[in-house]
Amino acid sequence: MMDIRALRYFVEVVQLNGFSRAADSLFVTQPEISRSIKKLEEELGVILLVREVNGVKLTDDGAILFEHAKQIIAQFNSMNKALHDKTGPLTGILNVGLPPVIASTYFADIIMAFSSSHPQVELKIFELGTKQMAEAMREGSVETAAVVLPFNDSAFELTIFSEDCLMLLMSDSHPLVIKKEVHFKDLITEPFVFFSEDYRINDLVHSACGIYNAEPIIAGRSNHLDLIIAMVKAGVGVTLLPSSMCNKSSLENLVAIPVIEPVLSYQLALANNKNSYQSRSCQAWNQLAIEKLTM
């Protein structure tokens, strides 16, 4: 019979690209992981991994097992949650995914209220881009999330809670600060400071550039909002951030103005996996989020 523990070892080795790194992550010995994966290969009658100088490489059979193993582990974790999630005070860990561009704007009060109401729940926030968020939810490493639409996947139930648009953010010494609004075509030659490639905001900018048969000029990238703002202040380039963030944030030495033709608008939604058990902690989080976001 296939051992769920062996599948966990196998997935961890692949994701961390090495037996020793997986052993450190799982707090087990490297020989134990090697024995478990060897036994798994013998049971299945295939070779799953090839050791290389810089890590490991999946075989074709290993790639097939890797995709199925992630789903099996996610379902196993979901089953465990259902079995152990009983009445009484909420406890355990709740993994919530939030895009960094909206986390502080919409969810700071929700996080504070949830932690105050359920102090025994360890709330873990994962700041991820759209593609990473979808993968994390399918694997079960994130139980519930807020996402920027479109988030097209039939596996998720979406509850729209807001609509927003991007504004141009630049240093107060930039020539465009004299304008009350800026046409997007005037930004074609401007260097941009972007989030990493996985973030939906980048897609909006690329689409707008496409209207004018152009590609954005990228002067820098970062996953951290503070660093992006610092680069804009330093004059590395301009950026585009949600109007809700620009209106609430302290923008010392920065200026934010609306962008038109086109207006870069999008919707925000809460996302939950239709096929996974939803813990009581997750239900409580979603109920609180909907209450506060739709006030």
PyMOL commands that set and color helices and strands:
alter all, ss='L'
color gray80, all
select helices_A, chain A and resi 4-16+19-26+30-44+60-84+100-117+130-139+175-178+184-187+200-211+225-233+243-248+280-293
alter helices_A, ss='H'
color red, helices_A
select strands_A, chain A and resi 49-52+55-58+92-97+121-126+144-148+156-171+182-183+191-194+217-221+239-242+254-260+265-273
alter strands_A, ss='S'
color yellow, strands_A
deselect
rebuild
show_as cartoon
